[in-house]
Amino acid sequence: MDGILAIHKEVGMTSHDVVFKLRKILKTKKVGHTGTLDPEVSGVLPICVGKATRVSDYVMESGKTYIAEVTIGQSTTTEDQTGEIVKEKAVTENVWCTDDIRSTLNKLVGEIEQIPPMYSAVKVNGKKLYEYARQNIEVERPVRKVFINSIELTSDISYDNQTCKFEIEVECGKGTYIRTLATQIGELLGYPAHMSHLVRLKSGGFSLNQSITLDNLREIIEQDRLQEVLLPLEYGLNGLQKIIVEDSGLVKRIQNGQKIMKTDLNTNIDGEFVLWYKEHAIAIMEPYEKNNDLYKPKKVFL
């Protein structure tokens, strides 16, 4: 039982809850998720099973897409709807038009800096930030660079009870905090803000449309149809460049952990790539640091 499942994580469950339940449903211990989703967030959560757990890091490296609701006029302790309100500033009705919001969103496209929320799993001095937060201890948080591919306004702007709300769709790289992004939008507008709702639409090349709930999965297993939804581990490597080889002797050498000449592949790739043979991923290859003419296998699959 090796492959990747696109699970639709429902609100109220942690990513670890999903893994725990899947181990029971699939009757295997070798199950791992590819990046956490907070309990109040729903959306696609790729799960690696069996040998596919070896590519979980590569699934996590792939970009993600979210749909989020931003509330302007109130900030919270957690930067989302679950926290206590700490700042308020009344928003005048119709103060912004759609062009104003779109112009503000465009300022956050590209590489930006973020300070992780205090209620997050980022570690400082070996301890998770939320552990400090629960003890009311404020610590200096590391500034991180993240990449925002695009932010689109996807709803009308609504005004209610001296706040302003709108939805955005965000395509971003690894490590991005959407709730922090919501507060950054507020800062650019000159108001406190927080993320009031979030759904993950895509992760690791998997979409919410192709995801299944745990209840769906139980039915599928009862009907002996697991192979219809358990995707090959190769799906987790879509973010890497693909090189196809036809020399079985070369494949054998790589399977034995041997290094190969770059001229063997007639290519010169600076980073990691996937070597394929007969429609299967054979290995993840990388340049050999001690000899620029060689590649070495980093992970071998067959």
C-alpha positions as CSV (number, residue, x, y, z in Angstrom):
1,M,0.0,0.0,0.0
2,D,2.1,2.9,-1.3
3,G,0.9,6.2,-2.7
4,I,-0.7,9.6,-2.0
5,L,-4.2,10.3,-0.9
6,A,-5.8,13.8,-1.4
7,I,-7.9,14.1,1.7
8,H,-10.5,16.8,2.3
9,K,-9.8,17.8,5.9
10,E,-12.9,19.0,7.5
11,V,-13.2,21.8,10.1
12,G,-12.6,20.6,13.7
13,M,-9.9,18.1,13.0
14,T,-6.1,18.6,13.2
15,S,-3.8,17.2,10.6
16,H,-2.6,14.8,13.2
17,D,-6.2,13.7,13.8
18,V,-6.4,12.8,10.1
19,V,-3.2,10.8,10.2
20,F,-4.4,8.9,13.4
21,K,-7.7,8.0,11.8
22,L,-6.1,7.0,8.5
23,R,-3.8,4.6,10.2
24,K,-6.8,2.8,11.6
25,I,-8.8,2.9,8.3
26,L,-5.8,1.8,6.2
27,K,-4.5,-0.6,8.9
28,T,-0.9,0.7,8.4
29,K,1.4,2.8,10.6
30,K,3.3,4.3,7.7
31,V,1.2,7.4,7.1
32,G,2.3,11.0,7.1
33,H,0.7,14.4,6.2
34,T,2.4,17.1,4.1
35,G,2.0,20.2,6.2
36,T,-0.5,21.1,8.9
37,L,-3.9,22.7,8.5
38,D,-5.3,24.4,11.6
39,P,-8.4,22.8,13.1
40,E,-10.7,25.6,12.0
41,V,-9.4,25.4,8.4
42,S,-10.8,23.0,5.8
43,G,-9.3,21.9,2.5
44,V,-7.0,19.6,0.7
45,L,-4.4,17.7,2.8
46,P,-2.2,15.4,0.8
47,I,-1.3,12.3,2.8
48,C,1.6,10.0,1.9
49,V,1.2,6.2,2.6
50,G,3.9,3.6,2.7
51,K,6.9,4.3,0.4
52,A,5.4,7.6,-0.6
53,T,6.3,9.0,2.8
54,R,9.8,9.4,1.3
55,V,8.5,12.1,-1.0
56,S,6.5,14.1,1.6
57,D,9.1,16.8,1.7
58,Y,8.7,17.4,-2.0
59,V,4.9,17.6,-1.8
60,M,5.3,20.2,1.0
61,E,7.7,22.2,-1.2
62,S,5.0,22.7,-3.9
63,G,2.9,25.8,-3.9
64,K,-0.5,26.2,-2.3
65,T,-3.7,28.0,-3.1
66,Y,-6.2,29.4,-0.6
67,I,-9.5,31.2,-0.5
68,A,-9.6,33.5,2.5
69,E,-12.0,36.0,4.0
70,V,-10.3,39.2,5.4
71,T,-12.0,41.3,8.0
72,I,-10.8,44.9,8.3
73,G,-11.4,46.9,11.5
74,Q,-10.5,44.3,14.1
75,S,-7.2,42.4,15.0
76,T,-7.1,39.3,17.2
77,T,-4.5,37.5,19.4
78,T,-4.3,34.7,16.9
79,E,-4.6,36.8,13.7
80,D,-7.7,34.7,12.8
81,Q,-11.4,34.4,14.0
82,T,-10.5,32.1,16.9
83,G,-8.7,34.7,18.9
84,E,-9.7,37.5,21.2
85,I,-10.1,41.0,19.7
86,V,-7.1,43.2,20.7
87,K,-7.6,46.2,18.5
88,E,-10.6,47.9,16.8
89,K,-10.9,50.8,14.5
90,A,-14.3,51.7,13.0
91,V,-14.4,51.4,9.2
92,T,-16.5,54.0,7.4
93,E,-18.9,52.5,4.9
94,N,-17.8,52.6,1.3
95,V,-14.4,54.0,2.2
96,W,-12.7,51.7,-0.4
97,C,-13.7,50.7,-3.9
98,T,-12.6,47.4,-5.5
99,D,-9.8,49.2,-7.3
100,D,-8.4,50.4,-3.9
101,I,-8.4,46.9,-2.6
102,R,-6.9,45.4,-5.7
103,S,-4.2,48.0,-5.7
104,T,-3.4,47.2,-2.1
105,L,-3.3,43.4,-2.8
106,N,-0.9,43.9,-5.7
107,K,1.7,45.5,-3.2
108,L,2.0,42.1,-1.5
109,V,2.7,40.0,-4.7
110,G,6.3,38.7,-5.0
111,E,8.8,38.1,-2.2
112,I,7.6,39.6,1.1
113,E,8.7,39.4,4.7
114,Q,6.4,37.9,7.4
115,I,6.7,37.6,11.2
116,P,5.0,34.3,12.2
117,P,2.0,34.6,14.6
118,M,2.6,34.0,18.3
119,Y,0.0,31.2,18.0
120,S,2.0,29.1,15.5
121,A,4.2,26.0,15.5
122,V,7.3,27.9,14.5
123,K,10.1,27.1,17.0
124,V,12.2,29.7,18.9
125,N,15.0,28.3,21.1
126,G,13.6,24.8,20.7
127,K,10.1,25.8,21.8
128,K,7.0,26.3,19.7
129,L,5.6,29.9,19.6
130,Y,2.2,28.8,20.7
131,E,3.7,27.3,23.9
132,Y,5.1,30.8,24.7
133,A,1.8,32.4,23.9
134,R,-0.2,30.1,26.2
135,Q,2.1,31.2,29.0
136,N,1.7,34.9,28.1
137,I,5.4,35.1,27.2
138,E,6.3,37.4,24.3
139,V,9.5,36.4,22.4
140,E,11.2,37.9,19.5
141,R,10.0,36.1,16.4
142,P,12.2,35.5,13.3
143,V,11.4,37.5,10.2
144,R,10.9,35.1,7.3
145,K,10.8,35.6,3.5
146,V,7.9,34.0,1.7
147,F,6.7,34.2,-1.9
148,I,3.3,35.3,-3.0
149,N,2.6,34.3,-6.6
150,S,-0.8,36.1,-6.9
151,I,-3.6,37.6,-4.8
152,E,-7.0,38.1,-6.4
153,L,-10.1,39.8,-5.0
154,T,-12.8,37.2,-5.5
155,S,-15.9,38.9,-3.9
156,D,-17.7,42.2,-3.4
157,I,-16.6,44.4,-0.6
158,S,-19.1,44.3,2.2
159,Y,-19.5,46.7,5.2
160,D,-21.2,45.7,8.4
161,N,-21.0,46.7,12.1
162,Q,-18.1,49.1,11.4
163,T,-16.0,46.5,9.7
164,C,-15.2,45.6,6.1
165,K,-15.0,42.1,4.7
166,F,-13.9,40.6,1.3
167,E,-12.6,37.3,0.0
168,I,-9.2,36.8,-1.7
169,E,-7.6,33.9,-3.5
170,V,-3.9,33.5,-2.7
171,E,-1.4,31.4,-4.6
172,C,1.8,31.2,-2.5
173,G,4.9,29.3,-1.7
174,K,5.9,27.2,1.3
175,G,5.8,28.8,4.8
176,T,3.2,31.5,4.0
177,Y,0.8,32.4,6.8
178,I,-2.4,33.6,5.3
179,R,-3.6,35.0,8.6
180,T,-0.5,37.1,8.8
181,L,-1.1,38.2,5.2
182,A,-4.6,39.4,6.3
183,T,-3.0,41.6,9.0
184,Q,-0.5,42.9,6.4
185,I,-3.4,43.9,4.1
186,G,-4.9,45.8,7.1
187,E,-1.6,47.5,7.8
188,L,-1.4,48.8,4.2
189,L,-5.0,50.1,4.6
190,G,-4.2,51.7,7.9
191,Y,-6.5,49.4,10.0
192,P,-6.3,46.4,12.3
193,A,-7.4,43.2,10.5
194,H,-7.6,39.5,10.8
195,M,-8.4,36.4,8.7
196,S,-12.0,35.4,9.4
197,H,-12.2,32.2,7.2
198,L,-9.9,30.0,5.2
199,V,-10.1,27.0,2.8
200,R,-7.1,25.4,1.1
201,L,-8.0,24.8,-2.5
202,K,-4.7,23.3,-3.7
203,S,-1.6,21.7,-2.2
204,G,1.3,19.8,-3.7
205,G,-0.4,19.6,-7.1
206,F,-3.7,18.2,-5.6
207,S,-6.9,20.1,-5.7
208,L,-9.9,20.2,-3.4
209,N,-12.1,18.9,-6.2
210,Q,-10.2,15.6,-6.3
211,S,-10.1,15.3,-2.5
212,I,-12.1,12.8,-0.5
213,T,-13.3,12.9,3.1
214,L,-12.5,10.2,5.6
215,D,-16.1,9.0,5.4
216,N,-15.7,8.7,1.6
217,L,-12.5,6.7,2.0
218,R,-14.2,4.2,4.4
219,E,-16.9,3.6,1.7
220,I,-14.2,3.2,-1.0
221,I,-12.3,0.7,1.0
222,E,-15.4,-1.3,1.8
223,Q,-16.0,-1.5,-2.0
224,D,-12.4,-2.5,-2.6
225,R,-11.7,0.5,-4.7
226,L,-8.7,2.0,-2.9
227,Q,-6.5,1.9,-6.0
228,E,-8.9,4.4,-7.7
229,V,-7.9,7.1,-5.2
230,L,-4.4,6.1,-4.1
231,L,-2.2,7.9,-6.5
232,P,1.4,6.8,-7.3
233,L,4.3,8.5,-5.3
234,E,5.3,10.1,-8.6
235,Y,2.5,12.6,-8.2
236,G,4.4,14.0,-5.3
237,L,7.4,14.8,-7.5
238,N,5.6,17.0,-10.0
239,G,7.5,20.0,-8.8
240,L,10.9,18.6,-9.9
241,Q,12.2,18.5,-13.5
242,K,11.8,15.1,-15.1
243,I,14.5,13.3,-17.1
244,I,13.7,10.1,-18.9
245,V,16.3,7.4,-19.5
246,E,16.2,4.2,-21.6
247,D,19.5,2.6,-20.6
248,S,18.7,-0.3,-18.2
249,G,22.4,-0.6,-17.3
250,L,22.5,3.0,-16.2
251,V,19.3,2.5,-14.1
252,K,21.0,-0.5,-12.4
253,R,24.0,1.5,-11.5
254,I,21.8,4.2,-9.9
255,Q,19.7,1.6,-8.0
256,N,23.0,0.4,-6.6
257,G,23.8,3.9,-5.3
258,Q,26.5,4.7,-7.9
259,K,27.2,8.1,-9.2
260,I,26.9,8.8,-12.9
261,M,28.5,11.3,-15.4
262,K,26.5,14.3,-16.4
263,T,27.3,13.3,-20.0
264,D,25.4,10.0,-19.4
265,L,22.2,12.0,-19.3
266,N,23.3,14.7,-21.8
267,T,22.1,17.4,-19.5
268,N,23.5,19.9,-17.0
269,I,20.9,20.6,-14.2
270,D,22.1,22.6,-11.2
271,G,19.5,21.3,-8.7
272,E,17.6,18.2,-8.0
273,F,15.6,16.3,-10.6
274,V,13.7,13.1,-11.1
275,L,15.0,10.2,-13.2
276,W,12.3,8.2,-14.9
277,Y,12.5,4.8,-16.5
278,K,9.5,3.0,-18.1
279,E,6.9,5.3,-16.7
280,H,8.3,5.1,-13.1
281,A,10.4,7.4,-11.0
282,I,13.7,5.6,-10.4
283,A,15.5,8.2,-8.2
284,I,15.9,11.8,-7.2
285,M,19.3,12.9,-8.4
286,E,21.4,15.9,-7.5
287,P,24.9,17.3,-8.4
288,Y,27.8,15.7,-6.6
289,E,29.4,18.4,-4.5
290,K,32.9,17.0,-4.8
291,N,32.9,16.6,-8.6
292,N,31.0,19.0,-10.9
293,D,30.9,16.3,-13.7
294,L,28.9,13.9,-11.6
295,Y,25.3,13.3,-10.4
296,K,24.6,11.2,-7.3
297,P,21.3,9.5,-6.3
298,K,19.7,11.3,-3.3
299,K,16.7,8.9,-3.0
300,V,16.2,5.7,-4.9
301,F,12.7,4.3,-5.4
302,L,13.1,1.0,-7.3
